[in-house]
Amino acid sequence: MANIKSSQKDIRRTRARTARNVVVVSRIKTLRKKALAAATAGDAAVAVETSGQYASALDKAAKRGVIHANKANRIKSRIAKMTKKAAAAAVPAAAPATPAAQ
C-alpha cells in the first residue's frame, strides 16, 4: 500500500475506473458473441440488428476511452464485412433468381 496520500487516492480512483470498465468490456464481449453467431447463422435481419448494437457499444467505449478508437473502427469494419456476407448469402436462399416470363 502506498504511503503518500495522493497515491492512495490514485489507487482508489483506479479501482473505481477498473470496475466501470469491466462492465463495458463485458457488454462488448457479449454483443460480439451475439453478432458473430447471427452473422454465421445466416439470419440477415438479426445479423444487421446485432451488429448495429455492437457497433454502438464499441463507439461508446471508444468515446469514454475504455478501448482505443482505432480498435473500435477495426472491429466495426470486420463485423460489417461479415454481416454483409451473411446478408448476401441469405438473399439467394430467400428469393431464387428466375427469368421473367413474357
OpenMM code with the backbone's topology and positions (N, CA, C; nanometers):
from openmm import Vec3, app, unit

residues = "MET ALA ASN ILE LYS SER SER GLN LYS ASP ILE ARG ARG THR ARG ALA ARG THR ALA ARG ASN VAL VAL VAL VAL SER ARG ILE LYS THR LEU ARG LYS LYS ALA LEU ALA ALA ALA THR ALA GLY ASP ALA ALA VAL ALA VAL GLU THR SER GLY GLN TYR ALA SER ALA LEU ASP LYS ALA ALA LYS ARG GLY VAL ILE HIS ALA ASN LYS ALA ASN ARG ILE LYS SER ARG ILE ALA LYS MET THR LYS LYS ALA ALA ALA ALA ALA VAL PRO ALA ALA ALA PRO ALA THR PRO ALA ALA GLN".split()
positions = [
    Vec3(0.0847, -0.1177, 0.0000),
    Vec3(0.0000, 0.0000, 0.0000),
    Vec3(0.0886, 0.1231, 0.0000),
    Vec3(0.0459, 0.2227, -0.0725),
    Vec3(0.1230, 0.3461, -0.0835),
    Vec3(0.1167, 0.4248, 0.0473),
    Vec3(0.2234, 0.4998, 0.0718),
    Vec3(0.2291, 0.5826, 0.1920),
    Vec3(0.1861, 0.7256, 0.1639),
    Vec3(0.1960, 0.7671, 0.0420),
    Vec3(0.1639, 0.9052, 0.0058),
    Vec3(0.0137, 0.9162, -0.0163),
    Vec3(-0.0433, 1.0238, 0.0351),
    Vec3(-0.1886, 1.0409, 0.0317),
    Vec3(-0.2426, 1.0455, -0.1115),
    Vec3(-0.1748, 1.1155, -0.2003),
    Vec3(-0.2220, 1.1248, -0.3385),
    Vec3(-0.2126, 0.9898, -0.4085),
    Vec3(-0.1131, 0.9107, -0.3732),
    Vec3(-0.1016, 0.7764, -0.4305),
    Vec3(-0.2139, 0.6859, -0.3829),
    Vec3(-0.2528, 0.7008, -0.2582),
    Vec3(-0.3645, 0.6232, -0.2053),
    Vec3(-0.4938, 0.6599, -0.2781),
    Vec3(-0.5110, 0.7885, -0.3061),
    Vec3(-0.6287, 0.8334, -0.3808),
    Vec3(-0.6241, 0.7795, -0.5240),
    Vec3(-0.5055, 0.7796, -0.5829),
    Vec3(-0.4907, 0.7245, -0.7183),
    Vec3(-0.5325, 0.5782, -0.7229),
    Vec3(-0.4934, 0.5034, -0.6225),
    Vec3(-0.5277, 0.3620, -0.6163),
    Vec3(-0.6798, 0.3446, -0.6079),
    Vec3(-0.7450, 0.4268, -0.5253),
    Vec3(-0.8910, 0.4195, -0.5142),
    Vec3(-0.9579, 0.4557, -0.6469),
    Vec3(-0.9082, 0.5601, -0.7116),
    Vec3(-0.9651, 0.6013, -0.8407),
    Vec3(-0.9471, 0.4922, -0.9458),
    Vec3(-0.8314, 0.4303, -0.9464),
    Vec3(-0.8038, 0.3240, -1.0428),
    Vec3(-0.8976, 0.2062, -1.0217),
    Vec3(-0.9217, 0.1701, -0.8971),
    Vec3(-1.0152, 0.0604, -0.8682),
    Vec3(-1.1551, 0.0929, -0.9187),
    Vec3(-1.1992, 0.2156, -0.8971),
    Vec3(-1.3334, 0.2562, -0.9402),
    Vec3(-1.3424, 0.2554, -1.0923),
    Vec3(-1.2427, 0.3081, -1.1594),
    Vec3(-1.2419, 0.3105, -1.3061),
    Vec3(-1.2396, 0.1689, -1.3624),
    Vec3(-1.1584, 0.0832, -1.3018),
    Vec3(-1.1491, -0.0544, -1.3479),
    Vec3(-1.2832, -0.1252, -1.3351),
    Vec3(-1.3517, -0.1007, -1.2253),
    Vec3(-1.4837, -0.1629, -1.2044),
    Vec3(-1.5818, -0.1173, -1.3121),
    Vec3(-1.5791, 0.0109, -1.3473),
    Vec3(-1.6680, 0.0618, -1.4526),
    Vec3(-1.6299, 0.0036, -1.5873),
    Vec3(-1.4999, -0.0042, -1.6146),
    Vec3(-1.4542, -0.0541, -1.7441),
    Vec3(-1.4852, -0.2018, -1.7629),
    Vec3(-1.4825, -0.2783, -1.6563),
    Vec3(-1.5122, -0.4214, -1.6646),
    Vec3(-1.6551, -0.4422, -1.7139),
    Vec3(-1.7460, -0.3590, -1.6684),
    Vec3(-1.8857, -0.3691, -1.7114),
    Vec3(-1.8961, -0.3438, -1.8616),
    Vec3(-1.8276, -0.2406, -1.9089),
    Vec3(-1.8333, -0.2047, -2.0507),
    Vec3(-1.7714, -0.3144, -2.1369),
    Vec3(-1.6560, -0.3625, -2.0974),
    Vec3(-1.5862, -0.4654, -2.1743),
    Vec3(-1.6673, -0.5953, -2.1762),
    Vec3(-1.7312, -0.6281, -2.0657),
    Vec3(-1.8138, -0.7483, -2.0601),
    Vec3(-1.9311, -0.7373, -2.1571),
    Vec3(-1.9947, -0.6199, -2.1629),
    Vec3(-2.1058, -0.5993, -2.2559),
    Vec3(-2.0586, -0.6099, -2.4000),
    Vec3(-1.9406, -0.5562, -2.4283),
    Vec3(-1.8862, -0.5636, -2.5639),
    Vec3(-1.8628, -0.7097, -2.6033),
    Vec3(-1.8095, -0.7876, -2.5116),
    Vec3(-1.7846, -0.9290, -2.5403),
    Vec3(-1.9144, -1.0042, -2.5671),
    Vec3(-2.0175, -0.9743, -2.4877),
    Vec3(-2.1471, -1.0401, -2.5056),
    Vec3(-2.2064, -1.0048, -2.6416),
    Vec3(-2.2026, -0.8750, -2.6763),
    Vec3(-2.2564, -0.8314, -2.8049),
    Vec3(-2.1755, -0.8893, -2.9209),
    Vec3(-2.0459, -0.9060, -2.9005),
    Vec3(-1.9608, -0.9658, -3.0047),
    Vec3(-2.0051, -1.1090, -3.0321),
    Vec3(-2.0289, -1.1848, -2.9265),
    Vec3(-2.0724, -1.3236, -2.9428),
    Vec3(-2.2057, -1.3311, -3.0160),
    Vec3(-2.2988, -1.2420, -2.9803),
    Vec3(-2.4298, -1.2411, -3.0451),
    Vec3(-2.4171, -1.2042, -3.1926),
    Vec3(-2.3356, -1.1031, -3.2222),
    Vec3(-2.3194, -1.0578, -3.3607),
    Vec3(-2.2528, -1.1654, -3.4459),
    Vec3(-2.1513, -1.2304, -3.3929),
    Vec3(-2.0832, -1.3365, -3.4679),
    Vec3(-2.1763, -1.4558, -3.4898),
    Vec3(-2.2544, -1.4897, -3.3886),
    Vec3(-2.3471, -1.6015, -3.4023),
    Vec3(-2.4524, -1.5715, -3.5083),
    Vec3(-2.5022, -1.4497, -3.5103),
    Vec3(-2.6044, -1.4125, -3.6085),
    Vec3(-2.5459, -1.4084, -3.7492),
    Vec3(-2.4232, -1.3594, -3.7611),
    Vec3(-2.3602, -1.3497, -3.8929),
    Vec3(-2.3278, -1.4878, -3.9491),
    Vec3(-2.2873, -1.5796, -3.8646),
    Vec3(-2.2532, -1.7132, -3.9126),
    Vec3(-2.3765, -1.8001, -3.9331),
    Vec3(-2.4863, -1.7687, -3.8630),
    Vec3(-2.6089, -1.8462, -3.8779),
    Vec3(-2.6788, -1.8156, -4.0094),
    Vec3(-2.6510, -1.6994, -4.0658),
    Vec3(-2.7105, -1.6643, -4.1942),
    Vec3(-2.8403, -1.5867, -4.1844),
    Vec3(-2.8816, -1.5504, -4.0637),
    Vec3(-3.0035, -1.4714, -4.0464),
    Vec3(-2.9675, -1.3244, -4.0647),
    Vec3(-2.9995, -1.2703, -4.1809),
    Vec3(-2.9550, -1.1361, -4.2178),
    Vec3(-3.0163, -1.0285, -4.1291),
    Vec3(-3.1449, -1.0386, -4.0995),
    Vec3(-3.2117, -0.9349, -4.0202),
    Vec3(-3.1539, -0.9269, -3.8796),
    Vec3(-3.1351, -1.0411, -3.8182),
    Vec3(-3.0788, -1.0443, -3.6833),
    Vec3(-2.9332, -1.0005, -3.6862),
    Vec3(-2.8603, -1.0395, -3.7897),
    Vec3(-2.7196, -1.0015, -3.8017),
    Vec3(-2.7049, -0.8508, -3.8122),
    Vec3(-2.7911, -0.7867, -3.8896),
    Vec3(-2.7843, -0.6418, -3.9050),
    Vec3(-2.8160, -0.5724, -3.7725),
    Vec3(-2.9182, -0.6216, -3.7031),
    Vec3(-2.9578, -0.5603, -3.5762),
    Vec3(-2.8479, -0.5751, -3.4703),
    Vec3(-2.7966, -0.6958, -3.4550),
    Vec3(-2.6953, -0.7183, -3.3519),
    Vec3(-2.5642, -0.6487, -3.3843),
    Vec3(-2.5283, -0.6423, -3.5127),
    Vec3(-2.4042, -0.5724, -3.5482),
    Vec3(-2.4188, -0.4230, -3.5231),
    Vec3(-2.5394, -0.3696, -3.5384),
    Vec3(-2.5620, -0.2287, -3.5072),
    Vec3(-2.5463, -0.2002, -3.3593),
    Vec3(-2.5997, -0.2888, -3.2770),
    Vec3(-2.5845, -0.2734, -3.1320),
    Vec3(-2.4379, -0.2850, -3.0918),
    Vec3(-2.3687, -0.3777, -3.1545),
    Vec3(-2.2269, -0.3994, -3.1253),
    Vec3(-2.1455, -0.2764, -3.1639),
    Vec3(-2.1728, -0.2204, -3.2809),
    Vec3(-2.1002, -0.1010, -3.3267),
    Vec3(-2.1268, 0.0167, -3.2337),
    Vec3(-2.2492, 0.0303, -3.1890),
    Vec3(-2.2840, 0.1388, -3.0974),
    Vec3(-2.2086, 0.1253, -2.9652),
    Vec3(-2.2035, 0.0052, -2.9130),
    Vec3(-2.1320, -0.0184, -2.7866),
    Vec3(-1.9824, 0.0092, -2.8031),
    Vec3(-1.9271, -0.0285, -2.9182),
    Vec3(-1.7855, -0.0017, -2.9439),
    Vec3(-1.7588, 0.1484, -2.9505),
    Vec3(-1.8473, 0.2219, -3.0183),
    Vec3(-1.8303, 0.3670, -3.0277),
    Vec3(-1.8347, 0.4331, -2.8906),
    Vec3(-1.9278, 0.3892, -2.8079),
    Vec3(-1.9391, 0.4461, -2.6737),
    Vec3(-1.8153, 0.4155, -2.5903),
    Vec3(-1.7648, 0.2930, -2.6020),
    Vec3(-1.6456, 0.2550, -2.5264),
    Vec3(-1.5247, 0.3345, -2.5734),
    Vec3(-1.5144, 0.3570, -2.7040),
    Vec3(-1.4026, 0.4353, -2.7573),
    Vec3(-1.4135, 0.5803, -2.7135),
    Vec3(-1.5344, 0.6327, -2.7105),
    Vec3(-1.5555, 0.7716, -2.6691),
    Vec3(-1.5143, 0.7923, -2.5242),
    Vec3(-1.5404, 0.6924, -2.4419),
    Vec3(-1.5069, 0.7014, -2.2994),
    Vec3(-1.3622, 0.6627, -2.2700),
    Vec3(-1.2924, 0.6107, -2.3706),
    Vec3(-1.1526, 0.5745, -2.3506),
    Vec3(-1.1317, 0.4351, -2.2964),
    Vec3(-1.2347, 0.3523, -2.2976),
    Vec3(-1.2198, 0.2151, -2.2484),
    Vec3(-1.1379, 0.1340, -2.3477),
    Vec3(-1.1639, 0.1532, -2.4782),
    Vec3(-1.0832, 0.0911, -2.5821),
    Vec3(-1.0363, 0.2010, -2.6767),
    Vec3(-0.9347, 0.1733, -2.7533),
    Vec3(-0.8801, 0.2711, -2.8469),
    Vec3(-0.9756, 0.2892, -2.9644),
    Vec3(-0.9829, 0.4120, -3.0149),
    Vec3(-1.0750, 0.4435, -3.1240),
    Vec3(-1.0435, 0.3626, -3.2493),
    Vec3(-0.9165, 0.3444, -3.2800),
    Vec3(-0.8799, 0.2677, -3.3992),
    Vec3(-0.9194, 0.1210, -3.3852),
    Vec3(-0.9107, 0.0684, -3.2646),
    Vec3(-0.9520, -0.0701, -3.2416),
    Vec3(-1.1021, -0.0837, -3.2648),
    Vec3(-1.1786, 0.0138, -3.2162),
    Vec3(-1.3238, 0.0106, -3.2371),
    Vec3(-1.3559, 0.0145, -3.3862),
    Vec3(-1.2879, 0.1009, -3.4595),
    Vec3(-1.3118, 0.1112, -3.6039),
    Vec3(-1.2741, -0.0173, -3.6764),
    Vec3(-1.1647, -0.0778, -3.6370),
    Vec3(-1.1197, -0.2023, -3.6998),
    Vec3(-1.2212, -0.3151, -3.6760),
    Vec3(-1.2702, -0.3255, -3.5534),
    Vec3(-1.3675, -0.4295, -3.5207),
    Vec3(-1.4985, -0.4054, -3.5947),
    Vec3(-1.5430, -0.2795, -3.5992),
    Vec3(-1.6677, -0.2469, -3.6698),
    Vec3(-1.6564, -0.2808, -3.8178),
    Vec3(-1.5411, -0.2563, -3.8749),
    Vec3(-1.5201, -0.2882, -4.0160),
    Vec3(-1.5304, -0.4377, -4.0392),
    Vec3(-1.4702, -0.5151, -3.9526),
    Vec3(-1.4717, -0.6610, -3.9678),
    Vec3(-1.6130, -0.7175, -3.9504),
    Vec3(-1.6860, -0.6667, -3.8523),
    Vec3(-1.8203, -0.7195, -3.8300),
    Vec3(-1.9146, -0.6762, -3.9428),
    Vec3(-1.8931, -0.5565, -3.9978),
    Vec3(-1.9753, -0.5112, -4.1102),
    Vec3(-1.9506, -0.5987, -4.2323),
    Vec3(-1.8271, -0.6371, -4.2512),
    Vec3(-1.7914, -0.7258, -4.3629),
    Vec3(-1.8602, -0.8609, -4.3477),
    Vec3(-1.8601, -0.9144, -4.2252),
    Vec3(-1.9248, -1.0431, -4.2006),
    Vec3(-2.0762, -1.0333, -4.2172),
    Vec3(-2.1333, -0.9221, -4.1725),
    Vec3(-2.2778, -0.9025, -4.1838),
    Vec3(-2.3191, -0.8918, -4.3296),
    Vec3(-2.2391, -0.8193, -4.4066),
    Vec3(-2.2677, -0.8047, -4.5495),
    Vec3(-2.2618, -0.9396, -4.6197),
    Vec3(-2.1644, -1.0200, -4.5821),
    Vec3(-2.1505, -1.1537, -4.6400),
    Vec3(-2.2703, -1.2413, -4.6039),
    Vec3(-2.3158, -1.2322, -4.4786),
    Vec3(-2.4316, -1.3102, -4.4345),
    Vec3(-2.5578, -1.2652, -4.5068),
    Vec3(-2.5719, -1.1342, -4.5273),
    Vec3(-2.6895, -1.0819, -4.5965),
    Vec3(-2.6896, -1.1251, -4.7423),
    Vec3(-2.5735, -1.1271, -4.8058),
    Vec3(-2.5632, -1.1700, -4.9454),
    Vec3(-2.5952, -1.3185, -4.9583),
    Vec3(-2.5560, -1.3970, -4.8610),
    Vec3(-2.5838, -1.5406, -4.8648),
    Vec3(-2.7317, -1.5686, -4.8404),
    Vec3(-2.7987, -1.4826, -4.7645),
    Vec3(-2.9390, -1.5047, -4.7316),
    Vec3(-3.0315, -1.4643, -4.8456),
    Vec3(-2.9907, -1.3707, -4.9282),
    Vec3(-3.0780, -1.3211, -5.0357),
    Vec3(-3.1095, -1.4289, -5.1396),
    Vec3(-3.0117, -1.5005, -5.1947),
    Vec3(-3.0472, -1.6034, -5.2933),
    Vec3(-3.1331, -1.7151, -5.2358),
    Vec3(-3.1165, -1.7476, -5.1106),
    Vec3(-3.1956, -1.8538, -5.0498),
    Vec3(-3.3422, -1.8103, -5.0337),
    Vec3(-3.3635, -1.6828, -5.0087),
    Vec3(-3.4982, -1.6328, -4.9873),
    Vec3(-3.5743, -1.6172, -5.1175),
    Vec3(-3.5084, -1.5659, -5.2197),
    Vec3(-3.5758, -1.5422, -5.3479),
    Vec3(-3.4873, -1.5934, -5.4611),
    Vec3(-3.5111, -1.7155, -5.5070),
    Vec3(-3.4272, -1.7685, -5.6156),
    Vec3(-3.4475, -1.6885, -5.7442),
    Vec3(-3.3391, -1.6689, -5.8153),
    Vec3(-3.3439, -1.5912, -5.9391),
    Vec3(-3.4050, -1.6762, -6.0501),
    Vec3(-3.5148, -1.6271, -6.1063),
    Vec3(-3.5805, -1.6956, -6.2186),
    Vec3(-3.5993, -1.5938, -6.3295),
    Vec3(-3.5874, -1.6377, -6.4543),
    Vec3(-3.6072, -1.5427, -6.5627),
    Vec3(-3.7535, -1.4969, -6.5665),
    Vec3(-3.7713, -1.3722, -6.6039),
    Vec3(-3.9060, -1.3164, -6.6088),
    Vec3(-3.9841, -1.3730, -6.7272),
    Vec3(-4.1056, -1.4150, -6.7018),
    Vec3(-4.1897, -1.4716, -6.8081),
    Vec3(-4.2522, -1.3574, -6.8872),
    Vec3(-4.2436, -1.3667, -7.0218),
    Vec3(-4.3012, -1.2601, -7.1058),
    Vec3(-4.4074, -1.3143, -7.1945),
] * unit.nanometer
topology = app.Topology()
chain = topology.addChain("A")
for resn in residues:
    res = topology.addResidue(resn, chain)
    for name in ("N", "CA", "C"):
        topology.addAtom(name, app.Element.getBySymbol(name[0]), res)
